[in-house]
Amino acid sequence: MIRVGVNGYGTIGRRVADAVRKQKDMELVGVTAGHPHYKYAVADGKGIPIYALDMKSLEAFNKEGYSLRGTLNDLLQRVDVVVDGAPEDIGAANKAAYSQAGVKAVFQGGEEHGLTGTSFVAQCNFEQAAKKQAVRVVSCNTTGLCRTIGAVDKGPGVTRARAVLARRATDPDDVKKGPIDAVVLDPTTLPSHHGPDVQTVLPGLEIVTMAFKVPTTHMHLHSVILSLKQKGSKEDVVKALERAPRMNMVEGRAGFKSTANVMDWAREKGRDRNDVYETTVWKDSVTVVDGEAYFFMGVHQEAIVVPENIDAVRAMVGGYTREESMKLTDESLGIEHR
Ligand SMILES: NC(=O)c1ccc[n+]([C@@H]2O[C@H](COP(=O)([O-])OP(=O)(O)OC[C@H]3O[C@@H](n4cnc5c(N)ncnc54)[C@H](OP(=O)(O)O)[C@@H]3O)[C@@H](O)[C@H]2O)c1
């Protein structure tokens, strides 16, 4: 069994912790907690061992009547791999503690590529994480772009990519951020950072991106344009996407008119937390004009990186092929395996 700890139990950490518990070859040794919150009472009820982030957190939890197992340093003594789920730009400060404990670490997309030098999307570069001490699973938008662009590149081929991202304002449980009545250019200067981030996984790809934030918590919606290497048809692009792993091909005529319908689909399927781990592509939007492919793509920001974190753990520990790991992960999370 691979012994896994999760440091940072927020939007991503909570989901990764539950996904670890579903793996036949992994044990969730524990998660860390910063501030007393109902999510830790729920975790405790599930039997998840909880450790404090530090002594200050431990005291705060003691005062609230929790009895935690120790601190992060104690957790690190008991794991092979830690998944860092700390807020954006905070995870980097944890790296020294992981190295000191001799523990492998998976960081998230809020950290810079340079922190680990290996940015990860399972279907694109699983092998590059082999035996690494630290790996960064890229952000939700970068994961979605790498999956679709990588898939089309394996079919008709891609010479250049462009994408316009309508980003969700914030996550559903976050009451501090907006906008609630505006479209916010994110940022006003172009291009956005998403293109260079995709290049950390698909080096050599020519890509330009721009982004804005809209008042929704559901999903990000991308308008993607790919210049094709071979003069492919719509069918060629659809076939390449349908063959690819972790792709959810939907159509307007089946009721998928919006991101809300995609979330509703996950609810109807009984997915944990209504999570959509796949990249959603509107099949009926796929259009090829003059050697350029166009399509709409949806990214459930809270969920898409969860299977990638599980595969990153296996890739770093070793002993699995890409196919073996992705199959185990997909089957455990109810993703149709391809
Ligand atoms: N949310 C998304 O849509 C999304 C998607 C893809 C990737 N990511 C990336 O995933 C990472 C985590 O984001 P998130 O949205 O899950 O954050 P989040 O919901 O704000 O949760 C962060 C968690 O980290 C804990 N924490 C605070 N300081 C910490 C520290 N120094 N070390 C370890 N943990 C600490 C907090 O504990 P307490 O709550 O107890 O204070 C909280 O549970 C970021 O890099 C982000 O960019 C986020």
The ligand as a Gaussian input file, in Angstrom:
#p B3LYP/6-31G(d) Opt

LIG

0 1
 N      -10.264000      25.502000      -6.397000
 C       -9.969000      25.292000      -7.657000
 O      -10.768000      25.547000      -8.538000
 C       -8.642000      24.732000      -8.049000
 C       -8.562000      23.987000      -9.224000
 C       -7.326000      23.428000      -9.593000
 C       -6.208000      23.677000      -8.823000
 N       -6.320000      24.446000      -7.690000
 C       -5.100000      24.671000      -6.910000
 O       -5.149000      23.792000      -5.783000
 C       -4.497000      24.406000      -4.659000
 C       -5.473000      24.437000      -3.509000
 O       -6.576000      25.238000      -3.880000
 P       -7.981000      25.091000      -3.139000
 O       -8.962000      25.824000      -4.000000
 O       -8.249000      23.678000      -2.793000
 O       -7.706000      25.929000      -1.830000
 P       -8.681000      26.173000      -0.592000
 O      -10.028000      25.631000      -0.878000
 O       -8.534000      27.586000      -0.201000
 O       -8.045000      25.237000       0.541000
 C       -6.776000      25.400000       0.995000
 C       -6.570000      24.585000       2.264000
 O       -5.225000      24.728000       2.680000
 C       -5.182000      24.845000       4.092000
 N       -3.976000      25.617000       4.405000
 C       -3.855000      26.927000       4.770000
 N       -2.553000      27.228000       4.927000
 C       -1.848000      26.109000       4.663000
 C       -0.468000      25.768000       4.676000
 N        0.476000      26.674000       4.974000
 N       -0.102000      24.506000       4.370000
 C       -1.021000      23.566000       4.039000
 N       -2.346000      23.824000       4.016000
 C       -2.747000      25.070000       4.317000
 C       -6.489000      25.472000       4.506000
 O       -6.842000      24.965000       5.781000
 P       -8.027000      25.593000       6.706000
 O       -9.251000      25.616000       5.836000
 O       -8.159000      24.667000       7.847000
 O       -7.555000      26.948000       7.051000
 C       -7.429000      24.965000       3.409000
 O       -8.097000      23.802000       3.836000
 C       -4.030000      25.774000      -5.168000
 O       -2.711000      25.638000      -5.655000
 C       -4.971000      26.060000      -6.325000
 O       -4.433000      26.966000      -7.257000
 C       -7.515000      24.939000      -7.268000

